[in-house]
């Protein structure tokens, strides 16, 4: 059996929804993270442009380049042998025209080793989704709060409240109609996410969208508590790795200063 035959596919996502099997998805940005996530049995890894925030130190995803994403995706693809690898298309790599979007998505597949791409938006990107799917590239959609539209939205704000609920629902339906195999619902009211999940045939993956989606996605660093100064409301914090790392590095520095490291056991 070759490696590709055991890898989770986009089609399996849809069968998981039909079976009522919840989908656990997590981000990863390098080889070591992907290897650990894959070993934990997570079926899908998103190489998110959130690497701009958690790995590169930007205050948004907007500065992330296609080269950044290709490099990170390739590292993740080398580490994950079983999980479906989905790569974010970064800001302005799919907005200008279809040929440019096609070339950029192809780089993430060919150079990055992803099996799918993800892009943000509803009606505005339906033709792009349709063209990518027709070319053989599975696409995951993303509606609700879309981080690449941060400036237009006026910050990190919940979307789909009041009169805007219909717009988010319509965007999700359009994304499905264009051929996306799944759609991320970010920072929308829980009841709206429930309505969308019941309306769509494709799986919904929530982040800050409540418990009624077909699956959930979390940022690797948020899940493990790697930033001692930041923990978003929607994050499930399953460890406090930051304190463990600080204690370990402090202990190492103390032993070097005191002469307790290295010992003969660490010497040739």
N, C-alpha and C positions, 0 to 999 in steps of 0.2 A: 504494500500500500504506500503510495507516495504521499508527501506532506500535504499536497493540495486536496487530497481526497478526504482528509479528516478535518479540514478547516470549516468552521461555521460559515454558511453562505447567507446572502441576502434573502434567498428564498426560504431559508430556515426561519428567519425572523417572522415571516408571514405565517408559517405553519405553527410557530409558537403562539401567535395571537389566536389562531383558530382553536388551538388546544387549551387556551386559557393559561399558558405557562408564562409567568412573569419574567421579564428580560432584565438582567442586571448588566449595566454597561458602565465603564469607567474610562477616564482619560489616562493617557500615558504619553511621555514626551522623549523617552530615551530607551536604550536597549535594556538596561537593568530593570527599570520600572516595568517594561513590557514583559520581561521574562517572569517576574514575580506575579504580575496580574494573570498571565497565561497559566502559570502553575496553580493559581487559586481557582481555575476553572471558569473565569469570566468569559462569556461567549462573544463579547464585542468590545473592542478598544477604539475609542475616539482619539485621534491625534488632533487635539483641539488647538485652534489659534489662541486659546487661553494660555498657551505657552508664553505668549507675550507678557502676561501678568505674572505667572508663577515661576517661569524659568529665566526670562530675559529682563524682568524688572520694569516693564512699561506699566503705565496706569490704565491701559486699555488694550484691546486686541488690534487696534487700527494700524500701529506701526509694523505689524508682522508681515514679512515678505513671503513670496512664493519660495524663494531659496531657503528661508528659515523652515518652512513647512516641508519641503522636499527632504531636507537633511534630517529633521526630526522623524518624519514618517519612515524613512529608510532605516533608521535606528530601531524604531518600534517594530517594523516588519521583520527585522533580523531576530528580535527577541521573542516575538509571538509566533508560535508554530500552529496554534489551534484557533485562536480568536479571529473573528472578522475584524480587519483593520480598516477604519474609516478615517479619511483625511479631510480636515476642514479646508475649503478654498478661502484664502484670506481676502481682505478688503480690496476691492476694485480689480480682482483677477477674473471676474465673470460678469462685469456690469457693462463694459463698453460695446462689445459686439460678440456674436456667436463664434466666429473663428478664433478670437482670442480666448474665450472661455474654453473652447474645445482643446486648444493647445495647452492651456494651463492645467486643465483636468488630466490630460494625457501625461503631463510631467509627473503628477502625483501618483499615477498608476504605474508608469514605466520606470521612472527614476526612484520614486518613493516606495514602490511595492505595495501600495494600498490596493484593496479590492473594491473600494467604494469612495465616493466623495460626498461631502456635506456642504450645502450652501444655504444662505439665509434669504428669506423673503417668500412672498406669496405670488400674487398675480404678476408682479414685475419680473419674476424669473421663470415663469412657466415655460416659455419657449426655450430657455436654456436647459431646463430640466429635460424637456422633451427631446432636445437634440442630443444631449449627453446619453440618455437612455437608449436612443436609437443607434448611437455609436457603440453601444455595449458596455457603458459605464453605469453601474448602479448608483442611484442618487438618494441620499437621505435629505429631507427638507428640514426647515427650522423656522417656526413662526412664534408669534407672541413677542416677548422681548428679544430683539436681535442686536447683539453687542456691537456689530459693525455699524449700526445706525445710532450709536450712543449719542452723538451730537444732535441729531435730529430729534431724538426722543427726549432730550433734556436731562440725561443721566440714567441711573439704574432705577427704573420705575416699573412697577407691575403694569402689564398691559391687559386689555380685554375686559376692563371694568365698564359698566354702564353701556352706553351706546357703542363702544368699541368692541364689545363681545362679538357682535355679528361679523365685524371685519376679520377678526382672528379666525372665527369658524370658517368664513368664506375662503380665507387664505389657505387653511388646512385642506379644504375640499379641492381647491385649485391645484395644490401641490400633489395630492393624490391623483387627480385627473391627468396631470402631466406625466405621470409614470413613476413617481418616487416610491421606493419600497418601504419607507418609514418616514416619520416626521418627529422632530424634537419640539416639545411644547415648553417654552421657558417663561417663568415668572408670570403666570396667568392664574386667575382664581380657580380654585379646586373644582367648583361646580362646572365652570366652562370647560375645563380639561375633561371632565366626565362626559359632558355632552359631545365633545369632539371625538373622544375615544369610542363612544357608542355609535357615532355617525360614520366613522371611517372603517374601511376594510383593512387598511394597512396599520401596522403597530404604531402607537404613540409612545414616545420616550420623554418622560417628564424630568424637569429640573426646576424646582421651585413651583411646581404645578400640582402638588397634592398627590394623594394615594390612588387615584382612579385611572392613571395611565396604564398602558400595557407593560411598560418598563420604566426604569429610572436610570439616569446617568449622573455621576458625581465626578468632581475634579479630584484627581489622585491626591494632591496636596491638602485639600480640604478634608477629605475622608480620613487622612492619617494625622491631621493636626500638625502639619509641618511649618505653618506660619504662626508663631506665638501671638502675633498682633492682629490676626484677621481670621474670622470664622463667620461666613455668611449664614443668614437665618435658615436657608434651605439645606445647608450641609449636614449630613449625618457624620458625626465625628466619632470614629471607631478606635482611635488611638491618639496619643499625645507624643508623636515622634520627635517634635521639636525639643522637648525637655530631655528626652533620652539622648539625642545627638549632642546637645549642649553639655550634658553631664559627662558623656563619653569623651568628647574633645577636651573638656576641662581636665578630666582625669589623666588623659594622655599628656597634656601640657605640664601638669603638676609632676608627673613621673619623670619627664625629661629634665625638668628643672632640678629635681631632687636627686637625679642620677639613678633612679630605679628602672629606667628604660633607656636603652635596651640592656638586657642581661645576657648571660652566656647562652641562654636558650634561643636568643634571637641573633646570635652571631655565628659566623662561619669560621 
